[in-house]
Amino acid sequence: MESIKTRDFTLDLAYTFATQFMARIAESAIDDASLKSLSTTANSLVLNLNEAMHKSNTITLSDNIVGLDEIFNNEFRSTKYFIKSKSYSNDATVANHASLLLNLIYKEGWSLESYGYTKQQSRVENLLDEKDRVPELKQASIAIGTEPYFDRVRESINNLTAGIATRDTFISNQSKLKSDEEWRKLKDTINNIWALINVNCLVVATEPWLKLKDGLQTIIDRNQTLAKQRGSRKTEDLPSKN
């Protein structure tokens, strides 16, 4: 019996596929000792794969990012609303300085604290760079007292960026090898289950076995199609060589 083709599966798709595969077997309630033994092993490996993909330390690091993100959000909001308040000043010079800085913030995004991390980081860096690079903006910031605000924005975005990098490094260094190994063992067990089911469909050929095979074949086909579609999108995203 040919093995199930999972070469194009990403790790998250592999986990989804394995979970669906084993859930369908559990629904069949076929009383077969070999199937039960292999299923017990496979379900244990599914749990191991899930643990390898989502370590408790990763959750801690992600919670840290949420906290750092909230700090940045507060610092950016404080800065933009402080400048906004200065734009209403009766002192025309102060109001003009504030307007220059507000235009810079509007240019990069008034609500950039709600952007995705990568876009957010890029926009904040652009904003701070232009504020320091353009003499009029730097002078305006000093004149109305926003330099300490911008310093805190810079510090908070740097801390957030470092927190994200720490989590990404942890995930890539700590869980990849273990998760790949768990998937290899799980894949072998699933293929053994698939072979057992096909043998029983040929030898026994009772409705429960045939129905189980049909249900699993649907799950296999659906996930293989999804894997191919993802692969096609990746290929289309590559820059042209022409």
Long-range contacts (C-beta under 8 A, 24 or more apart in sequence): 1-194, 1-195, 1-198, 1-199, 3-191, 3-194, 4-187, 4-190, 4-191, 4-194, 4-220, 5-224, 6-187, 6-224, 6-227, 8-224, 8-227, 8-228, 8-230, 8-231, 9-223, 9-227, 10-227, 10-230, 11-53, 11-179, 11-180, 11-183, 12-53, 13-223, 13-226, 13-227, 13-230, 14-49, 14-183, 14-186, 14-187, 15-46, 15-49, 15-50, 15-53, 15-183, 16-223, 17-219, 17-220, 17-223, 18-42, 18-45, 18-46, 18-49, 18-186, 18-190, 19-46, 20-219, 20-223, 21-190, 21-193, 21-216, 21-219, 21-220, 22-46, 24-212, 24-215, 24-216, 24-219, 25-193, 25-212, 25-216, 27-215, 28-208, 28-211, 28-212, 28-215, 30-208, 30-209, 30-212, 32-200, 34-196, 35-193, 35-196, 35-197, 38-189, 38-192, 38-193, 38-196, 39-193, 41-189, 42-186, 42-189, 42-190, 42-193, 45-182, 45-185, 45-186, 45-189, 46-186, 48-182, 48-186, 49-179, 49-182, 49-183, 49-186, 52-175, 52-178, 52-179, 52-182, 53-175, 53-179, 55-174, 55-175, 57-170, 57-174, 58-167, 58-170, 58-171, 58-175, 61-163, 61-166, 61-167, 61-170, 62-167, 64-163, 64-167, 65-160, 65-163, 65-164, 65-167, 68-156, 68-159, 68-160, 68-163, 69-117, 69-160, 71-156, 71-159, 71-160, 72-113, 72-153, 72-156, 72-157, 72-159, 72-160, 73-113, 73-114, 75-149, 75-152, 75-153, 75-155, 75-156, 76-112, 76-113, 76-124, 76-153, 76-156, 77-113, 78-149, 78-152, 79-146, 79-149, 79-150, 79-152, 79-153, 80-105, 80-110, 82-146, 82-149, 83-144, 83-146, 83-149, 86-144, 93-143, 94-143, 94-144, 96-140, 97-139, 97-140, 97-141, 97-143, 97-144, 98-140, 98-144, 100-136, 100-137, 100-140, 101-131, 101-137, 101-140, 101-141, 101-144, 101-146, 104-130, 104-131, 104-137, 117-160, 117-161, 117-164, 120-157, 121-157, 121-160, 121-161, 124-153, 124-154, 124-157, 125-157, 128-153, 128-154
